[in-house]
């Protein structure tokens, strides 16, 4: 078995495992039970999507996919920060309402 065949097989296995992880993260996103879990599941889906795009880049040899993965990672990070800030402001608002 040549090195290219081993790399292709390893890439295909990695892509399959990433898809399984993404499926589990989607289940966590749907089931919850609270907003924090859903935010973490959404972030996990973003991370797994970046890994999947990187795996496709290795498998196909098309380097433009790496740029797409970097852009997706940036957008995913910013979305997670925005959702975390929303969650914190919501908790602060609830604590102020409880004090009154």
Backbone as XML, in Angstrom:
<?xml version="1.0"?>
<chain id="A" units="angstrom">
  <residue number="1" name="UNK">
    <atom name="N" x="0.851" y="-1.171" z="0.000"/>
    <atom name="CA" x="0.000" y="0.000" z="0.000"/>
    <atom name="C" x="0.899" y="1.237" z="0.000"/>
  </residue>
  <residue number="2" name="UNK">
    <atom name="N" x="0.666" y="2.129" z="-0.932"/>
    <atom name="CA" x="1.509" y="3.316" z="-1.057"/>
    <atom name="C" x="1.086" y="4.377" z="-0.043"/>
  </residue>
  <residue number="3" name="UNK">
    <atom name="N" x="1.915" y="5.385" z="0.082"/>
    <atom name="CA" x="1.632" y="6.464" z="1.021"/>
    <atom name="C" x="0.384" y="7.243" z="0.658"/>
  </residue>
  <residue number="4" name="UNK">
    <atom name="N" x="0.159" y="7.437" z="-0.645"/>
    <atom name="CA" x="-1.033" y="8.170" z="-1.084"/>
    <atom name="C" x="-2.303" y="7.389" z="-0.755"/>
  </residue>
  <residue number="5" name="UNK">
    <atom name="N" x="-2.246" y="6.076" z="-0.885"/>
    <atom name="CA" x="-3.418" y="5.252" z="-0.572"/>
    <atom name="C" x="-3.710" y="5.274" z="0.922"/>
  </residue>
  <residue number="6" name="UNK">
    <atom name="N" x="-2.662" y="5.256" z="1.733"/>
    <atom name="CA" x="-2.843" y="5.323" z="3.187"/>
    <atom name="C" x="-3.442" y="6.671" z="3.580"/>
  </residue>
  <residue number="7" name="UNK">
    <atom name="N" x="-2.947" y="7.747" z="2.964"/>
    <atom name="CA" x="-3.477" y="9.078" z="3.254"/>
    <atom name="C" x="-4.945" y="9.186" z="2.846"/>
  </residue>
  <residue number="8" name="UNK">
    <atom name="N" x="-5.289" y="8.625" z="1.709"/>
    <atom name="CA" x="-6.675" y="8.672" z="1.255"/>
    <atom name="C" x="-7.583" y="7.867" z="2.187"/>
  </residue>
  <residue number="9" name="UNK">
    <atom name="N" x="-7.138" y="6.697" z="2.602"/>
    <atom name="CA" x="-7.934" y="5.877" z="3.513"/>
    <atom name="C" x="-8.101" y="6.565" z="4.866"/>
  </residue>
  <residue number="10" name="UNK">
    <atom name="N" x="-7.019" y="7.128" z="5.383"/>
    <atom name="CA" x="-7.089" y="7.820" z="6.670"/>
    <atom name="C" x="-8.005" y="9.039" z="6.586"/>
  </residue>
  <residue number="11" name="UNK">
    <atom name="N" x="-7.953" y="9.742" z="5.469"/>
    <atom name="CA" x="-8.828" y="10.906" z="5.287"/>
    <atom name="C" x="-10.292" y="10.488" z="5.239"/>
  </residue>
  <residue number="12" name="UNK">
    <atom name="N" x="-10.581" y="9.403" z="4.564"/>
    <atom name="CA" x="-11.964" y="8.935" z="4.484"/>
    <atom name="C" x="-12.482" y="8.481" z="5.845"/>
  </residue>
  <residue number="13" name="UNK">
    <atom name="N" x="-11.641" y="7.817" z="6.607"/>
    <atom name="CA" x="-12.039" y="7.398" z="7.953"/>
    <atom name="C" x="-12.273" y="8.619" z="8.838"/>
  </residue>
  <residue number="14" name="UNK">
    <atom name="N" x="-11.379" y="9.597" z="8.750"/>
    <atom name="CA" x="-11.527" y="10.815" z="9.548"/>
    <atom name="C" x="-12.802" y="11.567" z="9.183"/>
  </residue>
  <residue number="15" name="UNK">
    <atom name="N" x="-13.113" y="11.643" z="7.896"/>
    <atom name="CA" x="-14.343" y="12.318" z="7.476"/>
    <atom name="C" x="-15.578" y="11.586" z="8.001"/>
  </residue>
  <residue number="16" name="UNK">
    <atom name="N" x="-15.536" y="10.272" z="8.003"/>
    <atom name="CA" x="-16.647" y="9.500" z="8.551"/>
    <atom name="C" x="-16.830" y="9.745" z="10.038"/>
  </residue>
  <residue number="17" name="UNK">
    <atom name="N" x="-15.727" y="9.787" z="10.778"/>
    <atom name="CA" x="-15.813" y="10.045" z="12.215"/>
    <atom name="C" x="-16.295" y="11.466" z="12.498"/>
  </residue>
  <residue number="18" name="UNK">
    <atom name="N" x="-15.863" y="12.413" z="11.674"/>
    <atom name="CA" x="-16.340" y="13.783" z="11.841"/>
    <atom name="C" x="-17.844" y="13.879" z="11.583"/>
  </residue>
  <residue number="19" name="UNK">
    <atom name="N" x="-18.332" y="13.129" z="10.615"/>
    <atom name="CA" x="-19.775" y="13.118" z="10.352"/>
    <atom name="C" x="-20.555" y="12.519" z="11.520"/>
  </residue>
  <residue number="20" name="UNK">
    <atom name="N" x="-20.017" y="11.470" z="12.124"/>
    <atom name="CA" x="-20.673" y="10.879" z="13.300"/>
    <atom name="C" x="-20.702" y="11.891" z="14.444"/>
  </residue>
  <residue number="21" name="UNK">
    <atom name="N" x="-19.586" y="12.572" z="14.660"/>
    <atom name="CA" x="-19.547" y="13.605" z="15.694"/>
    <atom name="C" x="-20.520" y="14.737" z="15.423"/>
  </residue>
  <residue number="22" name="UNK">
    <atom name="N" x="-20.640" y="15.108" z="14.147"/>
    <atom name="CA" x="-21.576" y="16.168" z="13.791"/>
    <atom name="C" x="-23.021" y="15.726" z="14.031"/>
  </residue>
  <residue number="23" name="UNK">
    <atom name="N" x="-23.319" y="14.485" z="13.740"/>
    <atom name="CA" x="-24.660" y="13.957" z="13.994"/>
    <atom name="C" x="-24.978" y="13.993" z="15.490"/>
  </residue>
  <residue number="24" name="UNK">
    <atom name="N" x="-24.018" y="13.598" z="16.316"/>
    <atom name="CA" x="-24.231" y="13.633" z="17.765"/>
    <atom name="C" x="-24.401" y="15.065" z="18.270"/>
  </residue>
  <residue number="25" name="UNK">
    <atom name="N" x="-23.650" y="15.995" z="17.688"/>
    <atom name="CA" x="-23.788" y="17.398" z="18.085"/>
    <atom name="C" x="-25.146" y="17.958" z="17.667"/>
  </residue>
  <residue number="26" name="UNK">
    <atom name="N" x="-25.653" y="17.550" z="16.519"/>
    <atom name="CA" x="-26.987" y="17.992" z="16.089"/>
    <atom name="C" x="-28.055" y="17.444" z="17.038"/>
  </residue>
  <residue number="27" name="UNK">
    <atom name="N" x="-27.881" y="16.214" z="17.484"/>
    <atom name="CA" x="-28.824" y="15.648" z="18.457"/>
    <atom name="C" x="-28.793" y="16.459" z="19.748"/>
  </residue>
  <residue number="28" name="UNK">
    <atom name="N" x="-27.602" y="16.838" z="20.203"/>
    <atom name="CA" x="-27.484" y="17.656" z="21.417"/>
    <atom name="C" x="-28.102" y="19.032" z="21.188"/>
  </residue>
  <residue number="29" name="UNK">
    <atom name="N" x="-27.946" y="19.568" z="19.994"/>
    <atom name="CA" x="-28.531" y="20.871" z="19.674"/>
    <atom name="C" x="-30.052" y="20.813" z="19.739"/>
  </residue>
  <residue number="30" name="UNK">
    <atom name="N" x="-30.626" y="19.740" z="19.266"/>
    <atom name="CA" x="-32.084" y="19.608" z="19.254"/>
    <atom name="C" x="-32.627" y="19.320" z="20.655"/>
  </residue>
  <residue number="31" name="UNK">
    <atom name="N" x="-31.965" y="18.434" z="21.387"/>
    <atom name="CA" x="-32.496" y="17.986" z="22.680"/>
    <atom name="C" x="-32.238" y="18.967" z="23.809"/>
  </residue>
  <residue number="32" name="UNK">
    <atom name="N" x="-31.207" y="19.767" z="23.719"/>
    <atom name="CA" x="-30.957" y="20.776" z="24.760"/>
    <atom name="C" x="-30.206" y="20.223" z="25.952"/>
  </residue>
  <residue number="33" name="UNK">
    <atom name="N" x="-30.634" y="20.310" z="27.137"/>
    <atom name="CA" x="-31.903" y="20.768" z="27.695"/>
    <atom name="C" x="-31.966" y="22.275" z="27.947"/>
  </residue>
  <residue number="34" name="UNK">
    <atom name="N" x="-30.838" y="22.977" z="27.931"/>
    <atom name="CA" x="-30.931" y="24.424" z="28.146"/>
    <atom name="C" x="-30.151" y="25.159" z="27.048"/>
  </residue>
  <residue number="35" name="UNK">
    <atom name="N" x="-30.201" y="26.472" z="27.111"/>
    <atom name="CA" x="-29.601" y="27.287" z="26.056"/>
    <atom name="C" x="-28.080" y="27.147" z="26.022"/>
  </residue>
  <residue number="36" name="UNK">
    <atom name="N" x="-27.454" y="26.982" z="27.175"/>
    <atom name="CA" x="-26.002" y="26.808" z="27.215"/>
    <atom name="C" x="-25.547" y="25.564" z="26.471"/>
  </residue>
  <residue number="37" name="UNK">
    <atom name="N" x="-26.279" y="24.473" z="26.650"/>
    <atom name="CA" x="-25.959" y="23.243" z="25.921"/>
    <atom name="C" x="-26.125" y="23.426" z="24.421"/>
  </residue>
  <residue number="38" name="UNK">
    <atom name="N" x="-27.129" y="24.169" z="24.040"/>
    <atom name="CA" x="-27.356" y="24.390" z="22.609"/>
    <atom name="C" x="-26.261" y="25.262" z="22.002"/>
  </residue>
  <residue number="39" name="UNK">
    <atom name="N" x="-25.788" y="26.251" z="22.755"/>
    <atom name="CA" x="-24.692" y="27.092" z="22.263"/>
    <atom name="C" x="-23.429" y="26.260" z="22.097"/>
  </residue>
  <residue number="40" name="UNK">
    <atom name="N" x="-23.138" y="25.407" z="23.072"/>
    <atom name="CA" x="-21.958" y="24.543" z="22.959"/>
    <atom name="C" x="-22.083" y="23.564" z="21.798"/>
  </residue>
  <residue number="41" name="UNK">
    <atom name="N" x="-23.275" y="23.036" z="21.581"/>
    <atom name="CA" x="-23.482" y="22.119" z="20.457"/>
    <atom name="C" x="-23.296" y="22.838" z="19.130"/>
  </residue>
  <residue number="42" name="UNK">
    <atom name="N" x="-23.769" y="24.065" z="19.043"/>
    <atom name="CA" x="-23.597" y="24.839" z="17.814"/>
    <atom name="C" x="-22.126" y="25.137" z="17.562"/>
  </residue>
  <residue number="43" name="UNK">
    <atom name="N" x="-21.389" y="25.441" z="18.623"/>
    <atom name="CA" x="-19.952" y="25.663" z="18.481"/>
    <atom name="C" x="-19.246" y="24.376" z="18.055"/>
  </residue>
  <residue number="44" name="UNK">
    <atom name="N" x="-19.661" y="23.262" z="18.617"/>
    <atom name="CA" x="-19.070" y="21.976" z="18.244"/>
    <atom name="C" x="-19.339" y="21.651" z="16.780"/>
  </residue>
  <residue number="45" name="UNK">
    <atom name="N" x="-20.530" y="21.956" z="16.305"/>
    <atom name="CA" x="-20.842" y="21.734" z="14.894"/>
    <atom name="C" x="-19.926" y="22.585" z="14.017"/>
  </residue>
  <residue number="46" name="UNK">
    <atom name="N" x="-19.680" y="23.826" z="14.428"/>
    <atom name="CA" x="-18.768" y="24.686" z="13.674"/>
    <atom name="C" x="-17.356" y="24.140" z="13.639"/>
  </residue>
  <residue number="47" name="UNK">
    <atom name="N" x="-16.877" y="23.664" z="14.777"/>
    <atom name="CA" x="-15.526" y="23.094" z="14.840"/>
    <atom name="C" x="-15.430" y="21.836" z="13.979"/>
  </residue>
  <residue number="48" name="UNK">
    <atom name="N" x="-16.435" y="20.985" z="14.064"/>
    <atom name="CA" x="-16.431" y="19.765" z="13.256"/>
    <atom name="C" x="-16.536" y="20.080" z="11.768"/>
  </residue>
  <residue number="49" name="UNK">
    <atom name="N" x="-17.284" y="21.118" z="11.416"/>
    <atom name="CA" x="-17.380" y="21.514" z="10.007"/>
    <atom name="C" x="-16.034" y="22.013" z="9.493"/>
  </residue>
  <residue number="50" name="UNK">
    <atom name="N" x="-15.313" y="22.756" z="10.322"/>
    <atom name="CA" x="-13.970" y="23.206" z="9.934"/>
    <atom name="C" x="-13.055" y="22.004" z="9.734"/>
  </residue>
  <residue number="51" name="UNK">
    <atom name="N" x="-13.116" y="21.043" z="10.643"/>
    <atom name="CA" x="-12.320" y="19.825" z="10.483"/>
    <atom name="C" x="-12.703" y="19.039" z="9.249"/>
  </residue>
  <residue number="52" name="UNK">
    <atom name="N" x="-14.002" y="18.982" z="8.966"/>
    <atom name="CA" x="-14.475" y="18.261" z="7.782"/>
    <atom name="C" x="-13.973" y="18.932" z="6.506"/>
  </residue>
  <residue number="53" name="UNK">
    <atom name="N" x="-14.050" y="20.248" z="6.459"/>
    <atom name="CA" x="-13.558" y="20.966" z="5.279"/>
    <atom name="C" x="-12.054" y="20.776" z="5.133"/>
  </residue>
  <residue number="54" name="UNK">
    <atom name="N" x="-11.327" y="20.769" z="6.250"/>
    <atom name="CA" x="-9.890" y="20.488" z="6.192"/>
    <atom name="C" x="-9.606" y="19.090" z="5.681"/>
  </residue>
  <residue number="55" name="UNK">
    <atom name="N" x="-10.407" y="18.127" z="6.113"/>
    <atom name="CA" x="-10.245" y="16.760" z="5.616"/>
    <atom name="C" x="-10.531" y="16.643" z="4.133"/>
  </residue>
  <residue number="56" name="UNK">
    <atom name="N" x="-11.539" y="17.359" z="3.670"/>
    <atom name="CA" x="-11.836" y="17.365" z="2.236"/>
    <atom name="C" x="-10.685" y="18.008" z="1.470"/>
  </residue>
  <residue number="57" name="UNK">
    <atom name="N" x="-10.082" y="19.047" z="2.048"/>
    <atom name="CA" x="-8.936" y="19.689" z="1.398"/>
    <atom name="C" x="-7.774" y="18.717" z="1.265"/>
  </residue>
  <residue number="58" name="UNK">
    <atom name="N" x="-7.534" y="17.920" z="2.291"/>
    <atom name="CA" x="-6.460" y="16.921" z="2.226"/>
    <atom name="C" x="-6.802" y="15.843" z="1.208"/>
  </residue>
  <residue number="59" name="UNK">
    <atom name="N" x="-8.040" y="15.414" z="1.207"/>
    <atom name="CA" x="-8.465" y="14.337" z="0.315"/>
    <atom name="C" x="-8.417" y="14.752" z="-1.155"/>
  </residue>
  <residue number="60" name="UNK">
    <atom name="N" x="-8.853" y="15.968" z="-1.444"/>
    <atom name="CA" x="-8.900" y="16.413" z="-2.837"/>
    <atom name="C" x="-7.631" y="17.118" z="-3.286"/>
  </residue>
  <residue number="61" name="UNK">
    <atom name="N" x="-6.864" y="17.648" z="-2.353"/>
    <atom name="CA" x="-5.669" y="18.400" z="-2.708"/>
    <atom name="C" x="-5.965" y="19.819" z="-3.168"/>
  </residue>
  <residue number="62" name="UNK">
    <atom name="N" x="-7.198" y="20.271" z="-2.988"/>
    <atom name="CA" x="-7.614" y="21.611" z="-3.407"/>
    <atom name="C" x="-7.432" y="22.553" z="-2.225"/>
  </residue>
  <residue number="63" name="UNK">
    <atom name="N" x="-6.432" y="23.428" z="-2.280"/>
    <atom name="CA" x="-6.051" y="24.225" z="-1.116"/>
    <atom name="C" x="-7.005" y="25.381" z="-0.822"/>
  </residue>
  <residue number="64" name="UNK">
    <atom name="N" x="-7.890" y="25.713" z="-1.734"/>
    <atom name="CA" x="-8.848" y="26.785" z="-1.464"/>
    <atom name="C" x="-9.782" y="26.413" z="-0.312"/>
  </residue>
  <residue number="65" name="UNK">
    <atom name="N" x="-9.986" y="25.128" z="-0.099"/>
    <atom name="CA" x="-10.837" y="24.692" z="1.009"/>
    <atom name="C" x="-10.279" y="25.133" z="2.362"/>
  </residue>
  <residue number="66" name="UNK">
    <atom name="N" x="-8.972" y="25.267" z="2.460"/>
    <atom name="CA" x="-8.369" y="25.721" z="3.718"/>
    <atom name="C" x="-8.808" y="27.149" z="4.021"/>
  </residue>
  <residue number="67" name="UNK">
    <atom name="N" x="-8.848" y="28.008" z="3.002"/>
    <atom name="CA" x="-9.323" y="29.379" z="3.201"/>
    <atom name="C" x="-10.781" y="29.397" z="3.648"/>
  </residue>
  <residue number="68" name="UNK">
    <atom name="N" x="-11.570" y="28.531" z="3.075"/>
    <atom name="CA" x="-12.979" y="28.434" z="3.462"/>
    <atom name="C" x="-13.092" y="27.982" z="4.916"/>
  </residue>
  <residue number="69" name="UNK">
    <atom name="N" x="-12.262" y="27.026" z="5.310"/>
    <atom name="CA" x="-12.282" y="26.536" z="6.693"/>
    <atom name="C" x="-11.883" y="27.637" z="7.670"/>
  </residue>
  <residue number="70" name="UNK">
    <atom name="N" x="-10.897" y="28.444" z="7.305"/>
    <atom name="CA" x="-10.473" y="29.546" z="8.174"/>
    <atom name="C" x="-11.594" y="30.570" z="8.320"/>
  </residue>
  <residue number="71" name="UNK">
    <atom name="N" x="-12.255" y="30.899" z="7.218"/>
    <atom name="CA" x="-13.368" y="31.854" z="7.284"/>
    <atom name="C" x="-14.508" y="31.303" z="8.135"/>
  </residue>
  <residue number="72" name="UNK">
    <atom name="N" x="-14.819" y="30.032" z="7.979"/>
    <atom name="CA" x="-15.877" y="29.418" z="8.783"/>
    <atom name="C" x="-15.500" y="29.400" z="10.261"/>
  </residue>
  <residue number="73" name="UNK">
    <atom name="N" x="-14.243" y="29.145" z="10.570"/>
    <atom name="CA" x="-13.798" y="29.147" z="11.963"/>
    <atom name="C" x="-13.958" y="30.533" z="12.579"/>
  </residue>
  <residue number="74" name="UNK">
    <atom name="N" x="-13.642" y="31.561" z="11.817"/>
    <atom name="CA" x="-13.789" y="32.924" z="12.326"/>
    <atom name="C" x="-15.254" y="33.265" z="12.573"/>
  </residue>
  <residue number="75" name="UNK">
    <atom name="N" x="-16.113" y="32.948" z="11.632"/>
    <atom name="CA" x="-17.542" y="33.229" z="11.793"/>
    <atom name="C" x="-18.120" y="32.420" z="12.953"/>
  </residue>
  <residue number="76" name="UNK">
    <atom name="N" x="-17.716" y="31.172" z="13.077"/>
    <atom name="CA" x="-18.199" y="30.325" z="14.162"/>
    <atom name="C" x="-17.764" y="30.874" z="15.518"/>
  </residue>
  <residue number="77" name="UNK">
    <atom name="N" x="-16.528" y="31.332" z="15.607"/>
    <atom name="CA" x="-16.032" y="31.906" z="16.854"/>
    <atom name="C" x="-16.813" y="33.159" z="17.223"/>
  </residue>
  <residue number="78" name="UNK">
    <atom name="N" x="-17.012" y="34.039" z="16.260"/>
    <atom name="CA" x="-17.737" y="35.277" z="16.540"/>
    <atom name="C" x="-19.190" y="34.997" z="16.927"/>
  </residue>
  <residue number="79" name="UNK">
    <atom name="N" x="-19.805" y="34.020" z="16.299"/>
    <atom name="CA" x="-21.181" y="33.665" z="16.655"/>
    <atom name="C" x="-21.249" y="33.104" z="18.072"/>
  </residue>
  <residue number="80" name="UNK">
    <atom name="N" x="-20.272" y="32.301" z="18.449"/>
    <atom name="CA" x="-20.252" y="31.745" z="19.801"/>
    <atom name="C" x="-20.066" y="32.842" z="20.839"/>
  </residue>
  <residue number="81" name="UNK">
    <atom name="N" x="-19.191" y="33.789" z="20.566"/>
    <atom name="CA" x="-18.989" y="34.905" z="21.491"/>
    <atom name="C" x="-20.266" y="35.731" z="21.616"/>
  </residue>
  <residue number="82" name="UNK">
    <atom name="N" x="-20.924" y="35.999" z="20.502"/>
    <atom name="CA" x="-22.163" y="36.780" z="20.543"/>
    <atom name="C" x="-23.250" y="36.049" z="21.329"/>
  </residue>
  <residue number="83" name="UNK">
    <atom name="N" x="-23.392" y="34.755" z="21.112"/>
    <atom name="CA" x="-24.401" y="33.993" z="21.845"/>
    <atom name="C" x="-24.069" y="33.909" z="23.333"/>
  </residue>
  <residue number="84" name="UNK">
    <atom name="N" x="-22.791" y="33.800" z="23.674"/>
    <atom name="CA" x="-22.396" y="33.765" z="25.083"/>
    <atom name="C" x="-22.682" y="35.107" z="25.757"/>
  </residue>
  <residue number="85" name="UNK">
    <atom name="N" x="-22.432" y="36.197" z="25.051"/>
    <atom name="CA" x="-22.748" y="37.517" z="25.611"/>
    <atom name="C" x="-24.256" y="37.666" z="25.824"/>
  </residue>
  <residue number="86" name="UNK">
    <atom name="N" x="-25.031" y="37.167" z="24.882"/>
    <atom name="CA" x="-26.488" y="37.210" z="25.030"/>
    <atom name="C" x="-26.919" y="36.405" z="26.250"/>
  </residue>
  <residue number="87" name="UNK">
    <atom name="N" x="-26.337" y="35.237" z="26.426"/>
    <atom name="CA" x="-26.687" y="34.384" z="27.558"/>
    <atom name="C" x="-26.327" y="35.063" z="28.876"/>
  </residue>
  <residue number="88" name="UNK">
    <atom name="N" x="-25.177" y="35.729" z="28.920"/>
    <atom name="CA" x="-24.772" y="36.429" z="30.139"/>
    <atom name="C" x="-25.692" y="37.613" z="30.429"/>
  </residue>
  <residue number="89" name="UNK">
    <atom name="N" x="-26.053" y="38.368" z="29.401"/>
    <atom name="CA" x="-26.934" y="39.518" z="29.630"/>
    <atom name="C" x="-28.325" y="39.062" z="30.063"/>
  </residue>
  <residue number="90" name="UNK">
    <atom name="N" x="-28.772" y="37.950" z="29.529"/>
    <atom name="CA" x="-30.069" y="37.408" z="29.923"/>
    <atom name="C" x="-30.054" y="36.978" z="31.388"/>
  </residue>
  <residue number="91" name="UNK">
    <atom name="N" x="-28.959" y="36.346" z="31.811"/>
    <atom name="CA" x="-28.849" y="35.925" z="33.210"/>
    <atom name="C" x="-28.774" y="37.136" z="34.135"/>
  </residue>
  <residue number="92" name="UNK">
    <atom name="N" x="-28.061" y="38.179" z="33.719"/>
    <atom name="CA" x="-27.971" y="39.385" z="34.544"/>
    <atom name="C" x="-29.329" y="40.064" z="34.659"/>
  </residue>
  <residue number="93" name="UNK">
    <atom name="N" x="-30.077" y="40.094" z="33.574"/>
    <atom name="CA" x="-31.410" y="40.697" z="33.586"/>
    <atom name="C" x="-32.335" y="39.922" z="34.521"/>
  </residue>
  <residue number="94" name="UNK">
    <atom name="N" x="-32.244" y="38.605" z="34.488"/>
    <atom name="CA" x="-33.095" y="37.791" z="35.371"/>
    <atom name="C" x="-32.741" y="38.003" z="36.840"/>
  </residue>
  <residue number="95" name="UNK">
    <atom name="N" x="-31.450" y="38.158" z="37.138"/>
    <atom name="CA" x="-31.062" y="38.364" z="38.536"/>
    <atom name="C" x="-31.517" y="39.740" z="39.021"/>
  </residue>
  <residue number="96" name="UNK">
    <atom name="N" x="-31.484" y="40.750" z="38.137"/>
    <atom name="CA" x="-31.993" y="42.072" z="38.525"/>
    <atom name="C" x="-33.500" y="42.026" z="38.768"/>
  </residue>
  <residue number="97" name="UNK">
    <atom name="N" x="-34.217" y="41.283" z="37.943"/>
    <atom name="CA" x="-35.665" y="41.161" z="38.124"/>
    <atom name="C" x="-35.996" y="40.404" z="39.407"/>
  </residue>
  <residue number="98" name="UNK">
    <atom name="N" x="-35.167" y="39.440" z="39.775"/>
    <atom name="CA" x="-35.410" y="38.674" z="40.999"/>
    <atom name="C" x="-35.163" y="39.529" z="42.241"/>
  </residue>
  <residue number="99" name="UNK">
    <atom name="N" x="-34.238" y="40.484" z="42.154"/>
    <atom name="CA" x="-33.947" y="41.356" z="43.293"/>
    <atom name="C" x="-35.080" y="42.336" z="43.552"/>
  </residue>
  <residue number="100" name="UNK">
    <atom name="N" x="-35.800" y="42.703" z="42.526"/>
    <atom name="CA" x="-36.862" y="43.714" z="42.688"/>
    <atom name="C" x="-38.101" y="43.142" z="43.228"/>
  </residue>
</chain>
